[in-house]
Amino acid sequence: MADFSKHKFATKAIHAGADPDPSTGAIMTPIFQTSTYVQESPGTNKGYGYARGKNPTREALQKNIAALENGKHCVCFSSGMGATDAVMKLLSPGDEVITGDDLYGGTYRLFTKIFEKYGIKFHFVNLTDANNIKQYVNSKTKLIWAETPTNPTMQIIDIEACSKISKENNLILVVDNTFASPYLQNPLALGADIVMHSVTKYLGGHSDVVMGALITNDDKLHEQIYFILNSCGANPGPMDSFLVMRGIKTLHLRMERHCYNGRKIAEFLKSHPKIEKVYWPGFPEHPNHQIAKKQMRDFGGMISIVLKGANLEQTFKIASSFKVFSLAESLGGVESLVNHPATMTHASIPKEEREKSGVVENLLRLSVGVEDVDDLIDDLKQALA
Ligand SMILES: *Cc1c(COP(=O)(O)O)cnc(C)c1O
């Protein structure tokens, strides 16, 4: 296996984990579409027993993603939620988790509707000031779950500051790095213990696969995570692993364009008379802009906007009148998407909770794609008109 750990991002994206197939020389990792592996005698095999546990296509992808996060280990899951579910299974009844008050709706649902039932307690805290964590730490606290930038209000959480508190108290710090992608932000280098990705989004990048991943440098955590994957079975298939590897080969190119288009659109929207507020961490007046600058390479293509004085009906009308942007859940693909969090991605959060964190009914979230930015701005102009 060639070692690409010392190379730069773009080289790793293309080559890490992707050695030519030893039996044929095929430059692309084959799709090992198999459920089992033939054994020479019982227990004697080539390192592969059954495909829930191990599959060579998936392993190649895992090596690639680990390299992108400068991590030692990566385990892929059948979805981002599958990966988050596996993290929560590191815990036992009675344990407590400190997490943010602006979270992906599915994460909030998993925590409150599934894991609270199993006796795990969650504290939803404003993490934009990491010191807020301290008052919730007690002898039962085991884990901090931080998402940054947050979905959809683009809060920025200081990963290094969280890590300091986490280490002082012997906790596990997990960072959901989905919005930034490994191109913009590498939480392990900032002190996180586990990085989680919804691979579905920027890593896959083409809106054709649902997948998740957990990356860590800690051998023991990795062993537990892999044990959970193999025991609980949220493993992704080889075809999906292949598609994601293919997607990642252009991650750096796509991210550059997402960031370029994102900046142009954020600036356009900021001066638009029908827009009350633009959430984008690249603005100097964003409350945690300095932290974003410190921990991210650039500011990404995710933008949320509040429409000035629009009620639900008017908001729906605008959301439905785009011609280049598509109205859909999800993000991070090459095509631009518009989403209405209050009724779509974040509908599983009670209205009161949602509105406390700014997810109001006249808020729209944009996932700016890699199309020509002039066409995207024209589309926004006509939809807002
Ligand atoms: C989409 C998303 C998830 C969930 O991932 P799936 O692949 O859809 O299961 C988790 N966190 C964030 C920030 C997301 O955007």
The ligand as a Tripos MOL2 file, in Angstrom:
@<TRIPOS>MOLECULE
LIG
   15    15     1     0     0
SMALL
NO_CHARGES

@<TRIPOS>ATOM
      1 C1        -27.2230   15.1080    6.5160 C.3       1 LIG1
      2 C2        -26.5740   15.3550    7.8200 C.ar      1 LIG1
      3 C3        -26.4660   14.3340    8.7740 C.ar      1 LIG1
      4 C4        -27.0920   12.9730    8.5750 C.3       1 LIG1
      5 O1        -26.4670   12.2430    7.5760 O.3       1 LIG1
      6 P1        -27.2500   11.1930    6.6140 P.3       1 LIG1
      7 O2        -26.1650   10.7480    5.7000 O.co2     1 LIG1
      8 O3        -28.3410   11.9390    5.9560 O.co2     1 LIG1
      9 O4        -27.7530   10.1060    7.4980 O.co2     1 LIG1
     10 C5        -25.8120   14.6330    9.9510 C.ar      1 LIG1
     11 N1        -25.2770   15.8510   10.1940 N.ar      1 LIG1
     12 C6        -25.3560   16.8480    9.2890 C.ar      1 LIG1
     13 C7        -24.7490   18.1720    9.5910 C.3       1 LIG1
     14 C8        -26.0030   16.6320    8.0950 C.ar      1 LIG1
     15 O5        -26.1060   17.6350    7.2080 O.3       1 LIG1
@<TRIPOS>BOND
     1     1     2 1
     2     2     3 ar
     3     2    14 ar
     4     3     4 1
     5     3    10 ar
     6     4     5 1
     7     5     6 1
     8     6     7 2
     9     6     8 1
    10     6     9 1
    11    10    11 ar
    12    11    12 ar
    13    12    13 1
    14    12    14 ar
    15    14    15 1
@<TRIPOS>SUBSTRUCTURE
     1 LIG1         1 GROUP 0 **** ****
